[in-house]
Amino acid sequence: MFSFGRRQQAQASRQTQTSSQSQASRQLQSLRRPPGPPALSDLSTPAVPDSLWFASDFLLGAGMVILQPATDKIVVVYDSASRTWFLPKGRKDVGESTEQAALREAYEESGYRARFLPLVSYSRAPAPGSRFNEEATTEPIFLSTQYFRPRYENDYGGEYLTFWYVGEISENAVREEHTGMEDEQHYVSYLLSPAEALQRLGRTSVQGKIVEVAWILFNQTYRQRPDATQTEEPPQRTQRSSRSSMQRASRAAGGSA
């Protein structure tokens, strides 16, 4: 009887130890973050770690996708010095809002005086007096980040954050000459079809994806068309869209941004 009791006690002790180890393992697992950064929507890259950057370690900028709805064209700028194609963008000035910077950079680098184009973009910015917003807005459709290297002595480099807006120009808009800074005088802008714009920018590049999604949002907001490369005669504008169908269209057109 005595030996049997000791065996029971030893077995109970092992079970208790195993149970405690399992509980501790579960607690540790709950404290661990899943491997890799958390995934966001299909249109975004993964989340970045919570960060804090001092004023000298970041830049704020703004860029714009300029559409000409009457012709189904997109403004793309060509730099003849570097032989590169790009969308108008740049740093914001002191005291300037990102919206003001987007309009200014659009004019300086493209020569066109654009205005903001409201789109249903599912921005998390709430409507006044509400927690949500489902209407077309002129909020930025993307925020991109890019690390820049040190540029001078005792410099650490930093992060360049660019807010991307969508604008439009009229059918009879005229491109003005010599609107940029001194080192931008060789910039020339062109009105290209969506397919041509994606080819010049690179469909899988950051700016290519921004153009692709901007075109999808425009079509879904006003034309109820998800295809980023269609150019048929547009029907009457109506502000409607579907987030899920927009994401499906983007995946079909080439993946996430």
C-alpha positions, 0 to 999 in steps of 0.5 A: 500500500505504501509503495502504491501511494508513493507511485500515485504521489509521484504521478500526480507530481509529474502531472502537476509539473506538466500542467504548470509547464503547459500553462507557462508556455501558453502565457509566454506564447500570448506575450510574444508578437507573431513573427514579422510585422502585422499585415494591413490591407491588400493595398498596403505594405505591412505595418511598421514598428511604433517610432519616434523621430526628432525634427531633424530626422524626418521630412514631410512632403506631398505628391499628386496624381493629376488626372484629366478625366475628359481625355482619360489621361494622367500627367507624368513628368520626365526628367531629361537629365536623369532620364526618369519618369515620375509624379510631381512631389516634393518637400513641404515648406515651413508653415505650409500644409501638405495640401498646399504643398501638393498643389504647389509641387504639382504646378511647379513640376508639371506646369499644370494648375490642378485642383483636388479631385474628391474620391471615395478612398475609405480614408479613416479621417472622420466626417465632421461630427461623426466617427466615420466617413463614406463620402468622396473626400480629397484626403490623401490616398497613400502615405509613403516612407523612404529612408534618405542617407546622410547628406553632410557632416554630423548628419544621420539621414532620416525618413521622408514621409510623402502624402499622396493626393489626387487632382484633376485638370480640365480638358482645355488645361494649358501647360505653363513653361518655366514654373519649376525651380532652377534645377527643374527647368528641364522637366517636361510633363506629358499626358499619357494613357493609364497603360502608358503611365504605368509603363513609364513609371513601372507597374510594380514601383511605388509610384506605379501602384499609386497611379494604378489605385488612383485610377481604380478609385476614380473609375469606381467613384464616378464611373462604376468601373473597376478596370485600371486600364479601360478607356471607353467613353465614360458614363455620367459621373456618380459617386459610388464605390466598393472597397472590396471590389476596389481591392479585387481590381487592384489584385487582378491588376498586379498585387498590393502597393 
